[in-house]
Amino acid sequence: MKSYLAFLIQMVLWSVFTIAEWISNKDHLEYKWIMFVVFFYLAFIAAKKIVQSKKLTFLITSFSLMCFFTFKIVFENLMEIF
């Protein structure tokens, strides 16, 4: 249950990252990478506080990041079709 809660919190953080990225669409690529690193760190720390295991935290963070960006790519492709 703790892993699922950490996953959900990370999905919310990745959603906030996408909104922040959308708002700052005129920023340079370097700033977007810095913002990604900051959000990755926040997601990692949030999961580590919940799960209390570095290995499981890294797995959950990697899985949530992979899921979120997969959903994002699928959604963007669907938006281009319609």
N, CA, C and O atoms as CSV, one atom per row, in Angstrom:
chain,resi,resn,atom,element,x,y,z
A,1,MET,N,N,0.810,-1.186,0.000
A,1,MET,CA,C,0.000,0.000,0.000
A,1,MET,C,C,0.860,1.260,0.000
A,1,MET,O,O,0.510,2.262,-0.623
A,2,LYS,N,N,1.989,1.198,0.705
A,2,LYS,CA,C,2.893,2.341,0.737
A,2,LYS,C,C,3.478,2.612,-0.646
A,2,LYS,O,O,3.648,3.765,-1.040
A,3,SER,N,N,3.782,1.549,-1.374
A,3,SER,CA,C,4.338,1.719,-2.718
A,3,SER,C,C,3.323,2.374,-3.639
A,3,SER,O,O,3.672,3.235,-4.447
A,4,TYR,N,N,2.079,1.968,-3.517
A,4,TYR,CA,C,1.021,2.553,-4.345
A,4,TYR,C,C,0.821,4.028,-4.013
A,4,TYR,O,O,0.634,4.840,-4.919
A,5,LEU,N,N,0.856,4.383,-2.746
A,5,LEU,CA,C,0.723,5.775,-2.333
A,5,LEU,C,C,1.883,6.607,-2.876
A,5,LEU,O,O,1.679,7.715,-3.371
A,6,ALA,N,N,3.092,6.074,-2.783
A,6,ALA,CA,C,4.258,6.780,-3.317
A,6,ALA,C,C,4.130,6.958,-4.825
A,6,ALA,O,O,4.472,8.015,-5.355
A,7,PHE,N,N,3.640,5.934,-5.519
A,7,PHE,CA,C,3.433,6.016,-6.963
A,7,PHE,C,C,2.427,7.113,-7.306
A,7,PHE,O,O,2.659,7.894,-8.229
A,8,LEU,N,N,1.324,7.180,-6.582
A,8,LEU,CA,C,0.298,8.194,-6.844
A,8,LEU,C,C,0.818,9.607,-6.591
A,8,LEU,O,O,0.543,10.521,-7.369
A,9,ILE,N,N,1.559,9.782,-5.517
A,9,ILE,CA,C,2.127,11.096,-5.220
A,9,ILE,C,C,3.113,11.507,-6.309
A,9,ILE,O,O,3.159,12.672,-6.706
A,10,GLN,N,N,3.891,10.558,-6.785
A,10,GLN,CA,C,4.827,10.872,-7.856
A,10,GLN,C,C,4.110,11.211,-9.156
A,10,GLN,O,O,4.562,12.083,-9.899
A,11,MET,N,N,3.012,10.544,-9.439
A,11,MET,CA,C,2.250,10.880,-10.643
A,11,MET,C,C,1.706,12.310,-10.553
A,11,MET,O,O,1.664,13.029,-11.552
A,12,VAL,N,N,1.298,12.708,-9.365
A,12,VAL,CA,C,0.852,14.096,-9.179
A,12,VAL,C,C,2.017,15.053,-9.409
A,12,VAL,O,O,1.855,16.090,-10.052
A,13,LEU,N,N,3.184,14.708,-8.886
A,13,LEU,CA,C,4.357,15.566,-9.096
A,13,LEU,C,C,4.736,15.652,-10.569
A,13,LEU,O,O,5.094,16.729,-11.045
A,14,TRP,N,N,4.664,14.543,-11.299
A,14,TRP,CA,C,4.975,14.584,-12.725
A,14,TRP,C,C,3.943,15.416,-13.484
A,14,TRP,O,O,4.276,16.072,-14.470
A,15,SER,N,N,2.705,15.388,-13.030
A,15,SER,CA,C,1.671,16.221,-13.646
A,15,SER,C,C,1.959,17.699,-13.415
A,15,SER,O,O,1.794,18.520,-14.317
A,16,VAL,N,N,2.387,18.031,-12.213
A,16,VAL,CA,C,2.760,19.416,-11.911
A,16,VAL,C,C,3.969,19.812,-12.750
A,16,VAL,O,O,4.049,20.947,-13.219
A,17,PHE,N,N,4.908,18.895,-12.943
A,17,PHE,CA,C,6.062,19.172,-13.805
A,17,PHE,C,C,5.610,19.498,-15.228
A,17,PHE,O,O,6.132,20.425,-15.846
A,18,THR,N,N,4.649,18.748,-15.745
A,18,THR,CA,C,4.155,18.991,-17.097
A,18,THR,C,C,3.480,20.351,-17.197
A,18,THR,O,O,3.651,21.057,-18.191
A,19,ILE,N,N,2.722,20.720,-16.188
A,19,ILE,CA,C,2.084,22.040,-16.181
A,19,ILE,C,C,3.146,23.141,-16.120
A,19,ILE,O,O,3.045,24.140,-16.833
A,20,ALA,N,N,4.156,22.962,-15.275
A,20,ALA,CA,C,5.232,23.948,-15.182
A,20,ALA,C,C,6.001,24.040,-16.500
A,20,ALA,O,O,6.400,25.128,-16.915
A,21,GLU,N,N,6.202,22.912,-17.147
A,21,GLU,CA,C,6.889,22.897,-18.440
A,21,GLU,C,C,6.048,23.600,-19.505
A,21,GLU,O,O,6.581,24.317,-20.351
A,22,TRP,N,N,4.750,23.394,-19.458
A,22,TRP,CA,C,3.848,24.025,-20.411
A,22,TRP,C,C,3.816,25.545,-20.210
A,22,TRP,O,O,3.798,26.304,-21.179
A,23,ILE,N,N,3.808,25.984,-18.946
A,23,ILE,CA,C,3.793,27.418,-18.648
A,23,ILE,C,C,5.093,28.076,-19.102
A,23,ILE,O,O,5.082,29.215,-19.569
A,24,SER,N,N,6.194,27.377,-18.970
A,24,SER,CA,C,7.498,27.953,-19.326
A,24,SER,C,C,7.954,27.452,-20.697
A,24,SER,O,O,9.104,27.041,-20.855
A,25,ASN,N,N,7.075,27.485,-21.670
A,25,ASN,CA,C,7.414,26.935,-22.981
A,25,ASN,C,C,8.463,27.755,-23.727
A,25,ASN,O,O,9.058,27.252,-24.680
A,26,LYS,N,N,8.707,28.989,-23.329
A,26,LYS,CA,C,9.701,29.812,-24.016
A,26,LYS,C,C,11.072,29.770,-23.345
A,26,LYS,O,O,12.004,30.435,-23.798
A,27,ASP,N,N,11.202,29.004,-22.285
A,27,ASP,CA,C,12.489,28.885,-21.607
A,27,ASP,C,C,13.466,28.061,-22.438
A,27,ASP,O,O,13.078,27.292,-23.317
A,28,HIS,N,N,14.726,28.247,-22.133
A,28,HIS,CA,C,15.763,27.467,-22.804
A,28,HIS,C,C,15.720,26.021,-22.327
A,28,HIS,O,O,15.174,25.721,-21.265
A,29,LEU,N,N,16.295,25.142,-23.113
A,29,LEU,CA,C,16.304,23.717,-22.796
A,29,LEU,C,C,17.043,23.432,-21.484
A,29,LEU,O,O,16.664,22.525,-20.743
A,30,GLU,N,N,18.092,24.200,-21.199
A,30,GLU,CA,C,18.846,23.983,-19.963
A,30,GLU,C,C,17.965,24.190,-18.732
A,30,GLU,O,O,18.068,23.442,-17.760
A,31,TYR,N,N,17.100,25.201,-18.774
A,31,TYR,CA,C,16.218,25.464,-17.636
A,31,TYR,C,C,15.188,24.353,-17.472
A,31,TYR,O,O,14.798,24.022,-16.352
A,32,LYS,N,N,14.749,23.782,-18.583
A,32,LYS,CA,C,13.795,22.678,-18.496
A,32,LYS,C,C,14.457,21.438,-17.892
A,32,LYS,O,O,13.820,20.691,-17.149
A,33,TRP,N,N,15.725,21.223,-18.210
A,33,TRP,CA,C,16.448,20.100,-17.620
A,33,TRP,C,C,16.657,20.312,-16.128
A,33,TRP,O,O,16.537,19.376,-15.337
A,34,ILE,N,N,16.968,21.541,-15.749
A,34,ILE,CA,C,17.128,21.841,-14.322
A,34,ILE,C,C,15.811,21.618,-13.595
A,34,ILE,O,O,15.784,21.060,-12.499
A,35,MET,N,N,14.725,22.057,-14.210
A,35,MET,CA,C,13.407,21.855,-13.613
A,35,MET,C,C,13.092,20.363,-13.502
A,35,MET,O,O,12.511,19.933,-12.505
A,36,PHE,N,N,13.462,19.573,-14.503
A,36,PHE,CA,C,13.242,18.124,-14.446
A,36,PHE,C,C,14.027,17.510,-13.289
A,36,PHE,O,O,13.500,16.671,-12.558
A,37,VAL,N,N,15.263,17.915,-13.121
A,37,VAL,CA,C,16.090,17.377,-12.034
A,37,VAL,C,C,15.481,17.730,-10.676
A,37,VAL,O,O,15.469,16.899,-9.767
A,38,VAL,N,N,14.980,18.949,-10.536
A,38,VAL,CA,C,14.361,19.370,-9.278
A,38,VAL,C,C,13.114,18.528,-8.997
A,38,VAL,O,O,12.919,18.074,-7.869
A,39,PHE,N,N,12.274,18.318,-10.006
A,39,PHE,CA,C,11.068,17.515,-9.800
A,39,PHE,C,C,11.409,16.048,-9.561
A,39,PHE,O,O,10.732,15.379,-8.781
A,40,PHE,N,N,12.449,15.538,-10.221
A,40,PHE,CA,C,12.886,14.169,-9.969
A,40,PHE,C,C,13.341,14.016,-8.522
A,40,PHE,O,O,13.017,13.031,-7.858
A,41,TYR,N,N,14.093,14.998,-8.045
A,41,TYR,CA,C,14.564,14.969,-6.658
A,41,TYR,C,C,13.383,15.017,-5.686
A,41,TYR,O,O,13.356,14.277,-4.702
A,42,LEU,N,N,12.412,15.886,-5.964
A,42,LEU,CA,C,11.227,15.973,-5.102
A,42,LEU,C,C,10.449,14.653,-5.088
A,42,LEU,O,O,9.998,14.200,-4.036
A,43,ALA,N,N,10.300,14.048,-6.257
A,43,ALA,CA,C,9.584,12.772,-6.342
A,43,ALA,C,C,10.339,11.684,-5.589
A,43,ALA,O,O,9.732,10.866,-4.898
A,44,PHE,N,N,11.649,11.675,-5.722
A,44,PHE,CA,C,12.469,10.676,-5.045
A,44,PHE,C,C,12.387,10.836,-3.523
A,44,PHE,O,O,12.218,9.857,-2.797
A,45,ILE,N,N,12.506,12.066,-3.055
A,45,ILE,CA,C,12.460,12.326,-1.615
A,45,ILE,C,C,11.080,11.988,-1.043
A,45,ILE,O,O,10.977,11.421,0.044
A,46,ALA,N,N,10.017,12.340,-1.783
A,46,ALA,CA,C,8.657,12.039,-1.310
A,46,ALA,C,C,8.456,10.534,-1.176
A,46,ALA,O,O,7.894,10.066,-0.186
A,47,ALA,N,N,8.911,9.781,-2.164
A,47,ALA,CA,C,8.762,8.323,-2.103
A,47,ALA,C,C,9.647,7.723,-1.009
A,47,ALA,O,O,9.252,6.768,-0.341
A,48,LYS,N,N,10.828,8.277,-0.830
A,48,LYS,CA,C,11.739,7.743,0.196
A,48,LYS,C,C,11.165,7.945,1.594
A,48,LYS,O,O,11.338,7.092,2.464
A,49,LYS,N,N,10.484,9.067,1.816
A,49,LYS,CA,C,9.853,9.306,3.122
A,49,LYS,C,C,8.735,8.297,3.385
A,49,LYS,O,O,8.502,7.911,4.530
A,50,ILE,N,N,8.048,7.873,2.329
A,50,ILE,CA,C,6.928,6.943,2.497
A,50,ILE,C,C,7.411,5.503,2.584
A,50,ILE,O,O,6.973,4.752,3.455
A,51,VAL,N,N,8.315,5.112,1.683
A,51,VAL,CA,C,8.703,3.704,1.544
A,51,VAL,C,C,9.830,3.308,2.497
A,51,VAL,O,O,9.859,2.173,2.973
A,52,GLN,N,N,10.750,4.215,2.781
A,52,GLN,CA,C,11.881,3.965,3.686
A,52,GLN,C,C,12.905,2.977,3.133
A,52,GLN,O,O,13.618,2.336,3.906
A,53,SER,N,N,12.990,2.842,1.808
A,53,SER,CA,C,13.970,1.943,1.189
A,53,SER,C,C,14.474,2.605,-0.091
A,53,SER,O,O,13.684,2.977,-0.959
A,54,LYS,N,N,15.797,2.748,-0.202
A,54,LYS,CA,C,16.354,3.415,-1.379
A,54,LYS,C,C,16.115,2.622,-2.661
A,54,LYS,O,O,15.782,3.197,-3.698
A,55,LYS,N,N,16.284,1.305,-2.590
A,55,LYS,CA,C,16.113,0.469,-3.773
A,55,LYS,C,C,14.670,0.510,-4.270
A,55,LYS,O,O,14.426,0.698,-5.462
A,56,LEU,N,N,13.726,0.335,-3.364
A,56,LEU,CA,C,12.314,0.368,-3.745
A,56,LEU,C,C,11.906,1.772,-4.197
A,56,LEU,O,O,11.086,1.920,-5.103
A,57,THR,N,N,12.473,2.790,-3.573
A,57,THR,CA,C,12.191,4.166,-3.981
A,57,THR,C,C,12.658,4.410,-5.411
A,57,THR,O,O,11.942,5.015,-6.208
A,58,PHE,N,N,13.849,3.941,-5.731
A,58,PHE,CA,C,14.361,4.115,-7.096
A,58,PHE,C,C,13.496,3.361,-8.107
A,58,PHE,O,O,13.232,3.870,-9.197
A,59,LEU,N,N,13.057,2.155,-7.754
A,59,LEU,CA,C,12.201,1.385,-8.654
A,59,LEU,C,C,10.848,2.073,-8.869
A,59,LEU,O,O,10.359,2.153,-9.996
A,60,ILE,N,N,10.253,2.564,-7.792
A,60,ILE,CA,C,8.964,3.243,-7.901
A,60,ILE,C,C,9.111,4.528,-8.718
A,60,ILE,O,O,8.270,4.828,-9.566
A,61,THR,N,N,10.171,5.279,-8.464
A,61,THR,CA,C,10.390,6.528,-9.195
A,61,THR,C,C,10.612,6.246,-10.678
A,61,THR,O,O,10.051,6.942,-11.524
A,62,SER,N,N,11.403,5.262,-11.001
A,62,SER,CA,C,11.636,4.913,-12.404
A,62,SER,C,C,10.350,4.452,-13.083
A,62,SER,O,O,10.067,4.837,-14.218
A,63,PHE,N,N,9.576,3.631,-12.388
A,63,PHE,CA,C,8.326,3.129,-12.948
A,63,PHE,C,C,7.311,4.258,-13.156
A,63,PHE,O,O,6.648,4.312,-14.192
A,64,SER,N,N,7.190,5.150,-12.184
A,64,SER,CA,C,6.229,6.253,-12.325
A,64,SER,C,C,6.649,7.196,-13.442
A,64,SER,O,O,5.806,7.692,-14.189
A,65,LEU,N,N,7.936,7.444,-13.557
A,65,LEU,CA,C,8.439,8.307,-14.632
A,65,LEU,C,C,8.186,7.672,-15.993
A,65,LEU,O,O,7.757,8.354,-16.924
A,66,MET,N,N,8.445,6.385,-16.116
A,66,MET,CA,C,8.212,5.674,-17.374
A,66,MET,C,C,6.722,5.668,-17.722
A,66,MET,O,O,6.353,5.927,-18.868
A,67,CYS,N,N,5.882,5.378,-16.757
A,67,CYS,CA,C,4.431,5.362,-16.998
A,67,CYS,C,C,3.930,6.740,-17.399
A,67,CYS,O,O,3.167,6.873,-18.355
A,68,PHE,N,N,4.352,7.754,-16.677
A,68,PHE,CA,C,3.839,9.086,-16.960
A,68,PHE,C,C,4.230,9.560,-18.355
A,68,PHE,O,O,3.383,10.064,-19.093
A,69,PHE,N,N,5.490,9.408,-18.725
A,69,PHE,CA,C,5.901,9.883,-20.042
A,69,PHE,C,C,5.351,9.002,-21.166
A,69,PHE,O,O,5.168,9.485,-22.284
A,70,THR,N,N,5.085,7.735,-20.898
A,70,THR,CA,C,4.402,6.895,-21.887
A,70,THR,C,C,2.984,7.396,-22.109
A,70,THR,O,O,2.540,7.537,-23.248
A,71,PHE,N,N,2.272,7.665,-21.015
A,71,PHE,CA,C,0.915,8.212,-21.130
A,71,PHE,C,C,0.921,9.568,-21.823
A,71,PHE,O,O,0.023,9.878,-22.605
A,72,LYS,N,N,1.928,10.366,-21.534
A,72,LYS,CA,C,2.030,11.700,-22.139
A,72,LYS,C,C,2.222,11.587,-23.652
A,72,LYS,O,O,1.579,12.312,-24.411
A,73,ILE,N,N,3.088,10.698,-24.090
A,73,ILE,CA,C,3.334,10.516,-25.522
A,73,ILE,C,C,2.091,9.981,-26.216
A,73,ILE,O,O,1.738,10.444,-27.300
A,74,VAL,N,N,1.428,9.016,-25.601
A,74,VAL,CA,C,0.200,8.462,-26.186
A,74,VAL,C,C,-0.869,9.547,-26.299
A,74,VAL,O,O,-1.536,9.660,-27.327
A,75,PHE,N,N,-1.030,10.338,-25.248
A,75,PHE,CA,C,-2.033,11.394,-25.264
A,75,PHE,C,C,-1.725,12.447,-26.325
A,75,PHE,O,O,-2.627,12.903,-27.028
A,76,GLU,N,N,-0.450,12.835,-26.443
A,76,GLU,CA,C,-0.073,13.813,-27.468
A,76,GLU,C,C,-0.323,13.284,-28.870
A,76,GLU,O,O,-0.756,14.031,-29.747
A,77,ASN,N,N,-0.054,11.994,-29.090
A,77,ASN,CA,C,-0.316,11.403,-30.402
A,77,ASN,C,C,-1.806,11.329,-30.689
A,77,ASN,O,O,-2.230,11.532,-31.827
A,78,LEU,N,N,-2.599,11.040,-29.672
A,78,LEU,CA,C,-4.050,11.030,-29.861
A,78,LEU,C,C,-4.583,12.423,-30.181
A,78,LEU,O,O,-5.517,12.571,-30.968
A,79,MET,N,N,-3.985,13.437,-29.570
A,79,MET,CA,C,-4.422,14.804,-29.826
A,79,MET,C,C,-4.093,15.230,-31.252
A,79,MET,O,O,-4.828,16.020,-31.845
A,80,GLU,N,N,-3.000,14.718,-31.810
A,80,GLU,CA,C,-2.645,15.037,-33.201
A,80,GLU,C,C,-3.596,14.383,-34.178
A,80,GLU,O,O,-3.872,14.942,-35.240
A,81,ILE,N,N,-4.106,13.206,-33.839
A,81,ILE,CA,C,-5.031,12.501,-34.728
A,81,ILE,C,C,-6.366,13.244,-34.800
A,81,ILE,O,O,-6.956,13.386,-35.871
A,82,PHE,N,N,-6.828,13.714,-33.644
A,82,PHE,CA,C,-8.113,14.402,-33.611
A,82,PHE,C,C,-7.859,15.854,-33.755
A,82,PHE,O,O,-8.800,16.648,-33.756
